Amino acid sequence: MFNRPEDLARTLLSLTEQTENNFEVIVVDDGSTADVKSVTDDYADRLNLKFIRIENSGGPARPRNIGVQASLSTWISLLDSDDWWYSTRIAEVCSAIKKNPECDVFYHKLKVISDNRYVRWWSKKSLGHKMTGDPFVSLMTYGNALPNSSVVIRKSCFEIFGGINESPELVSVEDFDYWLMLAKNRRTFIFINKSLGFYWMSLTGISANADRTVSRNQLVLDKYLSFLDKKEQEQAKSKFFYLAGSVLYSAGKLTDALTYFYRANHLSGVELKTKRLLKIARLLAGLK
């Protein structure tokens, strides 16, 4: 985490309210200039909490990796400092793990909460969806199904495959890159079809920069595209074009957005195809 002590307090409060209390909490401060240590101190007597401060790394990957290394648990649950969970979240995930002890990754929906961002007509009310078929192909052709703060991973995955990529070029897409790596290596995924937490959508978030978001998703696409067959490659490229168009549309770069939407002509699924056509129609009509 970096700064935002008020958000951290909300996150930690949600952990004190969990109906399942057998868990550890590791807060990794990524060189904050704000006083976040005093926030964690306020919760030290209510949570099994460890505070670690590191020099600022410029992205979330290194703090996450440091937290994983410090954990004594079999399962790692990621939670960004501006997101928070329902009180039953940990209990629900524990139940899913008991029913599917062979699985490697569990995830669920997060309800989207926004600040003063203009919410577009196509915006989802929740993040997270079930993957069908091969998880790797699904992630590449339908997009990121796993909101970071919903994910629970067997710690041995980090020990076998290493940590989250800390390259500055992948900041804001490092989580998607990690899910793809796990899926490519045949790790198993279970989707819990419930909203068990909240995702805070802020204008000041890392992902708010449109051009950077597009370029970094291009890097992920290029990294994994060759592992798909020809048809799947066209679908994956179209999904990237659709995402790029949507990001640029939200940023008000309408001409560039339209160019990307035109190129997204091999999308998988009726929903994406329909949304693409509606967005093109609105842009041609001069509507935002």
N, C-alpha and C positions, 0 to 999 in steps of 0.2 A: 504494500500500500504506500501511497505518497500523499501526505497532507490530508485534508478533509476530516478533521477530528470529529465533527458533528455526525458525518455519515458513519464513521467507525463506531461511535457510541450506539447508533441505531442498530448496526449489525451485531454488536456484542450483546445488546439488550435482547435481541431475538434468540441468541444462544442461551441466555439465562432462562428463557421461557420454554425450552424444549422439554417435552414429556419424557424423553429418554436422556438421561444425564451421564451416561458412561462414555465420555469422549474427552479428548484433549483439544485445546485451542492454541494455535501458534500464530502470533501476529508478527509479521516481518515488515518492519518499517524501512522503506526504500529511501533513506536519507531525507526524510521530511524536514521542512523548515518550520512547520507548525509543531506545537507540543502535543504529539499523539501519545507519548508515554504516560502522561497524567490520565488520559482516557482509559488506557489499559489498567492502570493502577486502581481506578475506580471499580473495576470488575474483577480484580485479582482474588477477592474473597468469595466470589460467586461462581468462578469458573476455574477449571484446571488449566491455567493460562501461562504460556511462556512468551516473553517479548524479546525479539531479536532486532537489532538495528544494524543496517549495512549502509555503505556509501551508495549514493544514488546511482542506479544502473541504467536509467532512461527507459525502462519498460518493465512489464509485470513478470517476465519469464524468470529472471534471476531470483526475485523474492519468492516466487512459487517453488523454485527448485531448492532454495535454502530451507523453506518450510518443510518440504518433503523429506529432506535429509535429516532434519531435526526431529521428525515424528517418530514415535515408538509404536505406532498403530499398524495394523495389517491393511487397513483401508484408508485412503486419502480422500478427503472431501474438500474441494476447492470453493472458496467463497470470497468474492471481491468485496472490498471495504464499503462500496456504495450499494451493495445488494443485501437482502436479508431474507430469512426463512420463516415459514409458518411454524407454529409451536410443535406440530406433529411430524415435521420433515425428517428428522433423524430416525425417529421410530418407524416411519414408513419405509425408509431406505433399508434399515436393519431387517425389517420383515421381508423385503424383496430379496435381500442377500441370503437369508435363511432358506427361502424357497428356491433360489437359484445359486447354490454355493459354488458351482463351476464357472460362473460368469466372471468376466474381468472388469467390465465398465457398466455402471448404472447411471441413468440420467432421467430427468423429468422436465415438466413444463415450468416456466417462470412467467408470472403475470407482469406485463410491461407497465411501468409507472413513469411518466415523463414530467419534465419541468416546463419551461416555456417554449420548448421546441414546437414548431408547427407540425402537427401530426397529419400526414398525408392520408388520403382516402383509402389507400391500399394497406396502410400500416396494420400489423397484427396486434391483437390484444394480448397475446402470449407468445413466448418463444419455446422451441422444442417440438420435435415431431418424431413419430416412429419411422425408422428406416425399413424399407422393404428389400428383400433380396440380399445381395452382397453389400455389406455396409460400406466398403470402399467405393464401389460404383455408385451407391446411393448418395454418399457425401459429395462425390465429384459431380454428379449430374443433377441432384436436387438441392445441394447446398448444405451448410452447416446445420445439423440437427441438434447439436448439443450445446445449450447455453452453459458457459463456463461455470457459473455458480450453482448449477444443478448437478454437476458431475461428481461421481465417486469412483475412484480407480484403485484396483488392487496395487498395493505398494510394490509388489514384485515386478510389476510392469516397468516401473522406473528403474529398478535394479537390472532388469534384463535389457531394456532398450535405451536407457539413459533418460536424462531430464528433458524438459521443454527447451526448444531451440532458443538461445539467448541472442541471436543475431539481431542487430538494430534494424535490419531490413525487413524483419518479420514482426516488428512491434504492432500489435493490434490483431494480428492473424496467427500468432504463435500457438494459440489453443487449437484452431482449426487444423493447422499443420500437424499438431500432435495427434489429434483424433485420426487423421488420415494415415499417419504412420502406424498407429495401433491397428487400424482396420486393414491396412495393407499386410500387416504381419499376423492376420487372422485372429486377433483378439475378439472376444465375444462381447456383445452389447445387449443390455436390457433397458427398454424404455418403460418408465412408470408413467402411465397416462393420467397424470394429475398435476395441477399447479401446486407446488409445494414451497414457493418462494416468490420474491419480487425482483425484477430487473429494473434498475434505475437508468433511464435514458436521459442523458444530460448533454447539453450543447458543449460543455467543456471537456467531454470525454475524449479519449485517444482517437476513437473511431469517427469523430466529427469532421475531420479533414477529408474532403471528398477525393481530391486527386491522389492523396497518399493512400487512402483506402483502396482505390482502384489499382494503383501500381503494386501494392503489396498482395492483393488477391491475385494479380497477374503472376507474381512470383510463385505463389502456391500452385496455381494452375500449371505453370511450366514445369514445376518440380515433379509433378505426379502424372502428367498427361500421358506419357509414353507407356504407362502400365495399363491403359485401357485399350480395348479394340477400336477399330475405326469408327463404328457407329457411336460408341460411348464417348469417344473423343469429341465428336461433333456436338453431342449433347452437353458435355462438360464445358466446351467453349461457349456454347449458347447460354448456359447458366451463368458463366462469368460475364458475358456481354449484357445479360439481363440485370445482373447485380450492379454492374458498372453504370448502366443506364439509370437504374433506380437511385443510386447514390448521387449521380450528377443531377438528376431531376430534382431531388430534395435540396440540392445545393443551388438550384436556380440556373444551372448550366444546361439550358433546354436544348440547344442545337446539338451539343455533344451527346446529350442523353438520347435524343432521337436517333443519332447515328448508331449508337450501341444497340438500341432496341431493334433497329432494322437488321442488325447482324445476328440477333438471337433467334434464328429461324429454325432451330432444331431442338427446342426445349422438350423436356420430358414432363408429362402430366398435363391434364386439362386445366388445372388452376393456373399454372404459370403461363401457359399459352394464352389463356383468356385475359389475364392481367396485362400481358405484353401488348395484346391488341388494343385493349382499353387505353393504355398509356400512350400508345402511338396515336390513337384517335384524338385523345385530349390534346396532345402536343400539336397535332396538325390543325386542330380547331383553335389553337392559341390559348388553351386553358392550362392553368397550373394545378 
